[in-house]
Amino acid sequence: MARSHFTLAALSTAAVPGADIVSTRPIGTGTGGRYDSAVVTLRDRSELIVRVPTSQDAETEQSRDLVALNALTAGFRGRLPFAVPEIEGQTPVANTRAIVYGYIPGDPAVLAELDAADPVAESIGRAIASIHSLPTSLVTDSGLTVQTAADAARVARITKDRAAATGAVPSDLLARWSTALEDSALWQFQPTVVHGSLSPESFLIAGDRVTGVLGWSQLQVGDPAADLFWLSSAPSEQLATRIFGSYNLGRSTPVDRQLRKRARLYAELEIAKWLLHGTEKHDETIVADAKTMLAGLSVSVESDLLNPLSTDTGQIMAVEEVEEMLRRTPRTDSSSSRDSARVSGISED
């Protein structure tokens, strides 16, 4: 049974001695019921948020989050254009613990509601870039995970192989993923500090800017593309491009040219992970959902021949092959005229 916000407020007074609480309210954290959460208001009008994990998995995640937040000292936080949760106190409760954090104003971002013309898109790009520009000593000095480019490729390959073993992944997707995983040029990148579990809901938005970033349990050194895979689900290519553009400008070092391809690969492998999750849980509903998503992805990538995951473009097509491909690809009238012009240009060359 979920703890009431009054119970959570009482826990706050135990976790933060001297806290003079005048009111409390429940709050949804977008965590699917994995935490009981509430906001408490103090007499000085400042606010705190208290969270209690409701499962062992959530407790493990919370413990990792605490390690990461402690590693993010004031010096590192000062490099970020947004707030990171501050730990105010903790107290035992039942067989777990309640953690109290400073409250960061803002609402979790909703990807479907973001617009390319909205300044918040650039703010999100800058926020991600600032994380990736942090010194790697933040991670190494705290004993957190350090993943090389080869490690990233190996982990992705394991996911692909495990998904293939289920027999539920279309053969064209397996071939697509295998080609990308075997393309050494795709995996030539410099690892950076990464958040490790970014999603739209990780960003707190107030007005036209990111006010905070939550959920630091997977903080590590790794592939920066892993923090960008969710942009493959952006409601428009313009939105994704604007966020990527702002990200590129915000990075302290040049961005590798294959980052967006790896981000797309990670996005596709997320469906494979969903399939594996359903298989491991023996949940046929999840498995069926994953199969449907994989079938849709198969159709999608088949009609998107101009955007392969591999850096190897293969043999150059003859003019008649280009024309045939364009005839088979749905398009608007305006794009048809542009494509015809391109083909004519190829012929003249």
N, C-alpha and C positions, 0 to 999 in steps of 0.2 A: 504494500500500500504506500502510495506517495506521501511524503512528509508535507505537512501544511507549511505555508510561508510563516505562520506564527511559530511553529516548532523550529524552523530554520533561523528565525530571528533570535530565538533563545540561544541557539547554538552559536550565533555570532557574538553574543555577549561573553560566552565562555572562551571563544577563540581570540577575541580582541578585548582584553581587560580595559575597563573604563569607557567602552563604547556606549554613548548615551543615545539609544535608539528611540525615535519618536514615532516611526511608522514603518510599515513593511508592505510589500506587494509581491505577488507571484510574477515570474518572468519565464517566457519560453526561450530556450536557448538553442532550438533547432538541432538537438542532439538525440531525437527519437526516444525520449524517456530514459536515457542512460544516466541522467543526473536529475536530482531534485534541486531546484534553484529558486532563489528569491532575492529581491533587492531590499535593503534596509536603508532608511534615511536617518541620519544622525541630527542632533540638535543644531549643529553648525551648518546644516543643509548639505553636507557632503553625503555621498552614497557609497555603499559597499554591496558586493554581490557574494552570496554564500552558495556553495555547491557541494552536494554529497553524492558520490557515485552510487548507482543502484545495481551494479554487477561487478564481477571480478575483472572483466575486460575494461570497464570504465575506470575502475580503481587503478589498474596498471597504467592506463593512459594518463590518468591524473598524476600519478607518481612521476612518469616521464616528463610531463608538462612542468612539474615543479623543478626538476633538474634543469630543464632548458631555461626557465624563467630566472633561476638563480644564476645561470651562466650569463644571462643578458644583463650585465651590470650597467650602471649609469653611463659609463663611457660608451658602451655599444649602443645603448638606447638613444643616446644623444645623436647618433648618426642616422636615426630613422625619422621620417616625417610623420609618424603616427605614434600613438601610445601603445605600450605593451602592458598587459596586466601586472599589477604590483601585488605581491602576496602580503596580506596584512596580518594573517594569523591562521591557526588551525587548532582543531580540538577533536579528540576521539569521539566516535558515535557508533554504538553497536560494534560490529567487527570491521569498521572502516573509519574514515575521518571526514570531517567537514573542513573545507578550505574557504577562507574569506579573502576576497580580492578587492582592490579598488575598482569602482565601477567606471567604465568607459562609455560615455554617451554615444549613441548612434544605433542604427538598425542594421542587421545583417543584409548584405547585398543580395538581390534577387536577379539572377542572370537574365531572365526573360524580360525584366523591366529596365535593363540598361539600354542606353541608346548611344550610338556613335557620336552624336552631337553633344552629349552630356559631358561637361568637364570632369565628372567623376571617373570617366573612362581613363583619362590621362592620369588622374590621381592613383588609380589602381595600378597602372603601368609603372609609375614612379615608386609606388610602395614596394612592388615586387623587386624592382631594380635595386632599391636600397638594401633589401635583405641580401641579395646576391652580391652586393658590393661590400658587405661586412668582412673584416679580416677572418681568415680561416682559423686563426688562433682561438677565436671564440669557441670553436668546436673542439679543436685538438687539446686545448688546455683543460677542457672540462671532461675529457674522456668520452665524448659522444662519438657516434658513428662517423667514420671517414670512408667514403666510397670513391674508388677511382673510376675512370671511364670504362676500363675493362670490367670492373665489378658491375657497373650499370648494365652493360651489354649482357653479362652473364645472368644477372637476375631476370632481365627481360626474356632471355632465351629459356630459362627454366619455366617461366610462366607460359610461354608459347608451347613448350614440350608437354607440360602437364595438361594444358588445355587440349592439345592434339590427342593425348592419350584417352580422352573421354569419347573420342569419335564424333563429337557434336559440332566441330568447327568446319565450315566449308573449306574444301581443298584450296580454293583460290585465295582465301585469306591466309591459310597456312603458308602458301607459297609466297605471298606478299610479305608476310612477317619474316619468313626465313631469308628472303632476299635482303631485307633491310638489316637483319641481324648479322648477316655475313658481309655487309658492306663496311669495310674498315674505315672509309672516309666519313661515314655517318657518325662514328664514335670517336672522332678526334676532337676532343673539346677539353677545356680546362675546368675541372670541378670547382664549384663555389659553395659558399654557405647557402643552404636551401631550407625553407620552412618545412618541406617534406610532406605536408598534407593539406596544401592550399585548395580551397574551393571558394566559390562566390560567397558562401556563408561565413568564411573566415574573416571577411572584411566588414568592419563596422562603418556605416556611412552616415554622415550628418551634413546636410546641405549638398555641396558639390565636391566634397573631399572625403578621403579615408581618414577616420579618426582613430581607428585601432585595428589591430590584427590579433585574432584569437587562435588557440589550438596549436601550441608549439611542441607537442609531444614527440614529433618526428624530426626536430631540428638536427641537422647533420651537414656534412660536406658531401656533395653529390652532383648529379646532373641538373643544371638549372632548368632544363626542359621539363623536368618532373613537376615543377611548380606552375607550369603553363598549359598542361594537357587539357584542362577544363575549358580552355578557350575554343577548342574544337566544337563545343556545344553552343557557342555564342549565337544569338538569334540572327546575326548578320555578319557577313565577312568584313563589312566596314567597321563594326565594333571591334572585332578581333584585331584588325589591322591597326586601329587607333591605339589599342592597349599595347600591342607589340611595338608600335612606333614610339610611344612614350617610354616603354621599357628600354628600348635600344638607346634612347637619348639619356636615360637616367643611369645606365650602367657606367661604372668607373673604368671598365676595361672593354675592349671591343667584344661584341657578341659573335659567337661562331655562326657560320653561314647555315649550318644544318640544324639549328636549334628548333625551328618550327616543324621540320620533318620528324625529329625525335618526339616532339610534343604530340604530334598526330599519332605516332606509333604508340605512345603511352596511352593515349585516349582510347585507341582501339583495343589495347590489351586490358583496359579496365573492364571491358565486356567479358573478356576471357576470365578475368578474376571473379566476376559476378557468376559466371558459369561454374567455376571451381568452388565458389562459396556454396552455391546451391547443391552441387554434387557432394561436397563434404558434409553438409547438413541433411542430406537426403530429402531435400525440399524440392519436390517436382514443380511447384509453382515458380520458384526462382529459376530452375533449370529451363523450364518452358519459356520464361520471359527472356532469359539469356539467349536461347536458340533463336527466338524471334528477332532479337536485336542483332545477332550475328548474321542472320539471313538478310536483314535490311542493310547492314553494313556491306555485305557482299555485293548487293545490287548497287549500292551507292558508289563503291570504289570501282566497280566495273564500268560505270558511266562517267568516271572522273579520270580518264586515262592521262590527262595532262598533269596530274599531281601524284606521281609515284612517291613511295617512301624512300626508295633507294636514290643515291646520288648518281648512279649509273643510268644515263638516259637511253642506253642501248643503241642499236643501229639507227641511223637517220632514215626517216621514211621518205619514200619517193613521193612526188607531187600527187600522183593518183591515189596513193595510200592516205595522204593527208585529206584529200577531197572526200574519200570514202568515209574516213573517220568523222569528218564534219557532217556528212549526210546522216550518220547514225547518231549524232549527238543532238539532243533537243536544244533549241535556242530560240531567241526572239528574232524578229525581223531585223532589228538594228544590228544585233550581233552577227547575223548571217552576212550582212553586207560587209562588216569589218573582216570577217573570216575570209570572204571571197577575195577581198583586197589583199589579205596576207598571202593567200595561195597564189594569186597573180604575181605578187612580188617574188615568191619563191621561183615561179616559172621563169621570170625574167632573169633571175640570177643564174 
